């Protein structure tokens, strides 16, 4: 058992040349040299690396860096991307269930509602003009109130499924 422990320790302290390290991590010697220039890997001699230290440094590099670094790591971007995909799928599911509507659809329906109401209210003077001719103020007030309440009643009963755009049938009481 002691012999096996000594063998493991010797592997950790084992020096390898650039091409061996490249073969171990599955990259080219040029890639290893670039990582050395970038400061990811450290040489212990000309073209020589400590095997265990270099493999750990390489693994750390491909995972995006140390956790204590202030810069975001690749794994953090991947996690964020997966969270965004899950959020998008949840929103699409809610939309398919009919619990969520696109802002553009809601805007169209509200515009329709507002235009219909505006048209009904603007039509009140024309509808009551002849009815209120030569009438006392209290009768005119009652007629105006009745027409406005009619327009507001139509607003309360508004159903976006019945209409996609304002038209004459929606504007008349």
ZAVOZA-910396 format. One line per 4 residues: for each residue z, x, y of N, C-alpha, C, CB. Coordinates in steps of 0.1 Angstrom, whole numbers, plus 5000, padded with zeros to 4 digits. Glycine has a CB too. Layout:
<sites>
Z:X:Y:Z:X:Y:Z:X:Y:Z:X:Y  ...
</sites>
This chain:
<sites>
5000:5008:4988:5000:5000:5000:5000:5009:5013:5012:4991:5000  5007:5020:5013:5008:5029:5024:4994:5035:5026:5018:5040:5021  4987:5038:5015:4973:5043:5016:4964:5034:5024:4968:5047:5002  4965:5021:5021:4956:5011:5027:4959:5010:5042:4958:4997:5021
4972:5011:5046:4975:5010:5060:4970:5023:5067:4991:5010:5062  4971:5034:5061:4965:5046:5067:4950:5045:5069:4969:5058:5059  4943:5038:5059:4929:5037:5060:4925:5028:5072:4924:5031:5047  4933:5017:5074:4931:5008:5085:4932:5015:5098:4940:4995:5085
4943:5023:5099:4946:5030:5112:4934:5040:5114:4959:5037:5111  4929:5046:5104:4919:5056:5106:4906:5049:5111:4916:5064:5093  4903:5037:5106:4892:5029:5110:4893:5026:5125:4890:5016:5102  4905:5023:5130:4907:5019:5144:4904:5032:5153:4921:5014:5147
4907:5043:5148:4906:5055:5156:4892:5062:5153:4917:5065:5153  4884:5056:5145:4872:5062:5141:4862:5063:5152:4865:5055:5129  4855:5074:5154:4845:5075:5165:4831:5072:5158:4845:5089:5171  4823:5065:5166:4810:5062:5162:4800:5066:5173:4808:5046:5158
4788:5068:5169:4778:5072:5179:4771:5059:5183:4767:5082:5173  4763:5060:5194:4757:5049:5200:4749:5040:5190:4748:5053:5212  4741:5046:5182:4733:5038:5173:4741:5031:5162:4723:5048:5166  4752:5037:5158:4761:5030:5149:4767:5018:5155:4772:5040:5143
4772:5020:5167:4779:5009:5174:4768:4998:5176:4785:5014:5188  4756:5001:5180:4746:4992:5182:4743:4984:5169:4733:4998:5187  4743:4990:5158:4740:4984:5145:4752:4975:5142:4739:4994:5134  4764:4979:5145:4776:4971:5142:4776:4957:5150:4789:4978:5145
4773:4958:5163:4773:4946:5171:4760:4939:5171:4777:4950:5185  4750:4944:5164:4737:4938:5163:4728:4938:5175:4739:4923:5160  4729:4949:5183:4721:4951:5195:4714:4965:5194:4730:4950:5208  4707:4968:5204:4699:4981:5205:4708:4991:5211:4686:4979:5212
4705:5004:5208:4712:5015:5215:4711:5014:5230:4707:5029:5210  4699:5010:5235:4697:5008:5249:4707:4998:5255:4682:5004:5252  4709:4987:5248:4719:4977:5252:4733:4983:5253:4719:4965:5242  4737:4991:5243:4750:4998:5243:4751:5007:5255:4752:5006:5230
4741:5015:5258:4741:5024:5270:4742:5016:5283:4728:5032:5270  4735:5004:5284:4736:4996:5296:4750:4991:5297:4726:4984:5295  4757:4986:5287:4770:4981:5287:4780:4993:5291:4775:4975:5274  4777:5005:5287:4785:5016:5291:4783:5019:5306:4780:5029:5283
4771:5018:5311:4768:5020:5326:4775:5009:5334:4753:5020:5329  4776:4997:5328:4782:4985:5335:4798:4986:5334:4777:4972:5329  4803:4995:5326:4817:4997:5325:4824:4988:5315:4824:4994:5338  4816:4981:5307:4821:4973:5296:4826:4981:5285:4810:4963:5291
4818:4992:5281:4822:5001:5270:4826:5014:5276:4811:5002:5260  4835:5021:5269:4839:5034:5274:4836:5045:5263:4854:5034:5278  4830:5056:5267:4827:5066:5258:4840:5076:5257:4815:5074:5262  4842:5081:5245:4852:5092:5243:4846:5105:5243:4860:5089:5230
4833:5106:5242:4826:5118:5243:4811:5115:5245:4827:5127:5229  4803:5124:5246:4788:5121:5249:4782:5113:5237:4780:5135:5251  4779:5101:5240:4773:5092:5230:4783:5088:5219:4762:5099:5224  4796:5089:5221:4806:5086:5211:4816:5075:5217:4814:5099:5206
4819:5066:5208:4828:5055:5211:4839:5053:5201:4820:5042:5213  4851:5049:5205:4861:5045:5195:4857:5031:5190:4876:5044:5202  4856:5030:5176:4850:5018:5170:4858:5006:5174:4850:5020:5155  4871:5005:5171:4879:4993:5173:4879:4989:5188:4893:4995:5168
4882:4999:5197:4882:4996:5211:4869:4991:5216:4886:5009:5219  4858:4996:5212:4845:4992:5216:4841:4978:5211:4834:5002:5212  4844:4976:5199:4841:4962:5193:4849:4952:5200:4844:4962:5178  4862:4955:5203:4870:4945:5211:4865:4943:5225:4885:4950:5211
4861:4954:5231:4855:4953:5245:4842:4945:5245:4853:4967:5251  4834:4947:5235:4821:4940:5234:4824:4925:5231:4813:4945:5222  4833:4921:5222:4837:4907:5220:4842:4901:5232:4847:4907:5208  4850:4908:5240:4856:4902:5252:4845:4900:5262:4866:4912:5258
4835:4909:5263:4824:4908:5272:4815:4896:5269:4815:4921:5271  4812:4894:5256:4803:4882:5252:4810:4869:5253:4798:4884:5238  4824:4869:5253:4831:4856:5255:4833:4853:5269:4845:4857:5248  4829:4862:5278:4829:4859:5292:4839:4867:5300:4832:4845:5294
4847:4876:5294:4856:4884:5301:4871:4880:5298:4854:4882:5316  4880:4887:5304:4894:4885:5302:4898:4872:5309:4902:4897:5307  4908:4866:5303:4913:4853:5309:4920:4856:5322:4923:4846:5299  4926:4867:5324:4933:4870:5336:4924:4873:5348:4943:4881:5334
4911:4876:5345:4902:4878:5355:4900:4866:5364:4888:4883:5350  4898:4868:5377:4896:4856:5386:4883:4850:5385:4899:4861:5400  4873:4857:5379:4860:4851:5378:4859:4841:5366:4849:4862:5377  4851:4831:5367:4849:4822:5356:4843:4828:5343:4841:4809:5360
4847:4824:5332:4842:4830:5319:4831:4821:5314:4853:4832:5309  4822:4826:5305:4812:4819:5299:4817:4807:5292:4803:4828:5290  4828:4809:5285:4834:4798:5277:4839:4787:5286:4846:4803:5269  4843:4790:5298:4847:4780:5308:4835:4771:5312:4853:4786:5320
4823:4778:5314:4811:4771:5318:4807:4761:5306:4800:4780:5321  4808:4766:5294:4804:4758:5283:4814:4746:5281:4804:4767:5270  4826:4748:5283:4836:4737:5283:4833:4727:5293:4850:4743:5284  4831:4732:5305:4828:4723:5317:4815:4715:5314:4826:4731:5330
4805:4721:5308:4792:4715:5305:4795:4704:5294:4782:4725:5299  4803:4707:5284:4805:4697:5273:4813:4685:5279:4813:4703:5262  4822:4688:5288:4830:4677:5295:4821:4668:5303:4841:4682:5304  4811:4674:5310:4802:4666:5318:4793:4658:5309:4793:4676:5326
4788:4663:5297:4780:4656:5288:4788:4644:5282:4775:4665:5276  4801:4646:5279:4809:4635:5274:4811:4624:5285:4823:4640:5269  4813:4628:5297:4815:4619:5308:4802:4611:5310:4818:4626:5321  4791:4617:5310:4778:4611:5311:4776:4600:5300:4766:4621:5311
4779:4604:5288:4777:4595:5277:4786:4583:5278:4780:4602:5263  4799:4585:5283:4808:4574:5285:4802:4564:5296:4822:4579:5289  4797:4570:5307:4791:4561:5317:4779:4553:5312:4787:4570:5329  4771:4560:5304:4759:4553:5299:4763:4542:5289:4750:4563:5291
4774:4544:5282:4779:4534:5273:4784:4522:5281:4790:4539:5264  4792:4524:5291:4797:4514:5300:4785:4506:5306:4806:4519:5311  4774:4513:5310:4763:4507:5316:4756:4498:5305:4753:4517:5321  4755:4503:5293:4749:4495:5282:4757:4482:5279:4747:4503:5270
4770:4483:5280:4779:4472:5278:4779:4462:5290:4794:4477:5276  4773:4466:5301:4772:4457:5312:4784:4458:5321:4770:4443:5308  4793:4468:5319:4805:4470:5327:4802:4479:5339:4816:4476:5319  4791:4485:5340:4788:4494:5350:4773:4492:5355:4790:4509:5346
4772:4492:5368:4758:4489:5374:4754:4501:5383:4758:4476:5381  4742:4503:5383:4736:4514:5392:4738:4510:5406:4721:4517:5389  4741:4519:5415:4743:4517:5429:4731:4510:5435:4747:4530:5436  4719:4514:5431:4707:4508:5437:4706:4494:5433:4695:4516:5432
4710:4490:5421:4709:4476:5417:4719:4467:5425:4712:4474:5402  4731:4473:5427:4741:4466:5435:4737:4464:5449:4755:4473:5434  4731:4475:5455:4726:4474:5468:4715:4464:5470:4720:4488:5472  4706:4462:5461:4696:4452:5461:4702:4438:5461:4686:4454:5449
4712:4436:5452:4718:4423:5451:4726:4419:5464:4727:4422:5439  4733:4429:5470:4740:4427:5482:4731:4424:5494:4749:4439:5485  4720:4431:5494:4710:4429:5505:4704:4415:5503:4698:4439:5504  4701:4411:5491:4696:4397:5489:4707:4387:5494:4693:4395:5474
4719:4389:5490:4730:4380:5494:4731:4379:5510:4743:4384:5488  4731:4391:5516:4732:4391:5531:4721:4385:5537:4734:4406:5535  4708:4388:5533:4696:4382:5539:4696:4367:5537:4684:4388:5533  4700:4362:5525:4700:4347:5523:4710:4341:5532:4704:4345:5508
4722:4346:5533:4732:4340:5542:4728:4341:5556:4746:4348:5540  4722:4352:5561:4718:4353:5575:4707:4342:5578:4712:4367:5577  4698:4341:5568:4687:4331:5570:4693:4317:5571:4677:4331:5559  4702:4313:5563:4708:4300:5563:4716:4298:5576:4718:4298:5551
4723:4308:5581:4731:4306:5593:4721:4305:5605:4741:4318:5595  4711:4313:5605:4701:4313:5616:4693:4299:5617:4692:4324:5616  4692:4293:5605:4685:4280:5605:4693:4268:5609:4680:4278:5590  4707:4270:5611:4715:4259:5615:4711:4253:5628:4730:4264:5617
4708:4260:5639:4704:4254:5652:4692:4245:5650:4702:4265:5662  4682:4250:5643:4670:4242:5641:4672:4229:5634:4659:4250:5634  4681:4230:5623:4684:4218:5615:4691:4207:5623:4691:4222:5603  4700:4212:5632:4709:4202:5639:4704:4198:5653:4723:4208:5640
4694:4205:5658:4689:4202:5671:4686:4188:5674:4677:4211:5674  4678:4182:5665:4673:4168:5667:4685:4159:5664:4661:4165:5658  4693:4162:5654:4704:4153:5650:4715:4152:5661:4711:4159:5637  4716:4163:5669:4727:4163:5679:4722:4160:5693:4733:4176:5679
4710:4155:5695:4704:4152:5708:4712:4141:5714:4689:4149:5707  4717:4142:5726:4724:4132:5734:4737:4128:5727:4715:4120:5736  4743:4137:5719:4756:4133:5712:4767:4140:5720:4756:4138:5697  4779:4134:5719:4791:4140:5725:4795:4153:5718:4803:4130:5725
4802:4161:5725:4806:4175:5720:4813:4174:5707:4815:4182:5731  4822:4164:5704:4829:4164:5692:4819:4162:5680:4840:4153:5692  4809:4154:5682:4799:4151:5671:4791:4164:5669:4789:4139:5675  4787:4171:5680:4779:4183:5678:4788:4194:5671:4775:4189:5692
4800:4194:5674:4809:4204:5668:4810:4201:5653:4823:4204:5674  4812:4188:5649:4813:4184:5635:4800:4187:5627:4816:4169:5634  4789:4185:5634:4776:4188:5627:4774:4203:5625:4764:4182:5635  4777:4211:5635:4776:4225:5634:4786:4230:5623:4780:4232:5648
4798:4225:5623:4808:4229:5613:4803:4225:5599:4822:4222:5616  4797:4213:5597:4792:4209:5584:4781:4219:5580:4787:4195:5585  4772:4222:5588:4761:4231:5584:4766:4245:5581:4750:4232:5596  4775:4250:5589:4781:4264:5586:4788:4263:5573:4790:4269:5597
4796:4253:5570:4803:4252:5558:4793:4251:5546:4813:4240:5558  4782:4244:5548:4772:4243:5538:4766:4257:5535:4761:4233:5542  4764:4265:5545:4758:4278:5543:4769:4287:5536:4755:4285:5557  4781:4285:5540:4792:4293:5533:4794:4289:5519:4805:4292:5541
4792:4276:5516:4794:4271:5503:4783:4276:5494:4793:4255:5503  4771:4277:5499:4760:4284:5492:4763:4298:5489:4747:4283:5500  4769:4305:5498:4773:4319:5496:4783:4320:5485:4779:4325:5509  4793:4311:5484:4803:4311:5474:4797:4308:5460:4814:4300:5477
4786:4300:5460:4780:4297:5447:4769:4307:5443:4774:4283:5448  4767:4317:5451:4756:4327:5450:4756:4333:5436:4756:4338:5460  4745:4333:5429:4744:4340:5416:4732:4349:5417:4742:4329:5405  4734:4362:5415:4723:4371:5415:4713:4369:5404:4728:4385:5415
4717:4363:5394:4707:4361:5383:4697:4350:5386:4715:4356:5370  4700:4341:5395:4691:4330:5399:4680:4335:5409:4699:4319:5405  4683:4346:5415:4673:4350:5425:4673:4365:5426:4677:4344:5439  4661:4371:5428:4659:4385:5430:4656:4388:5445:4648:4390:5421
4651:4378:5452:4648:4380:5466:4650:4367:5473:4633:4385:5468  4653:4368:5486:4655:4355:5493:4642:4347:5494:4660:4358:5507  4643:4334:5492:4631:4326:5494:4636:4313:5499:4624:4324:5480  4626:4304:5502:4629:4291:5508:4639:4283:5500:4617:4283:5511
4638:4282:5487:4647:4274:5480:4662:4279:5480:4643:4273:5465  4664:4291:5482:4677:4297:5484:4683:4294:5498:4678:4312:5481  4674:4293:5507:4678:4291:5521:4681:4277:5525:4668:4297:5530  4676:4268:5518:4678:4254:5521:4690:4249:5513:4665:4245:5519
4698:4240:5519:4710:4235:5513:4708:4225:5502:4719:4230:5522
</sites>
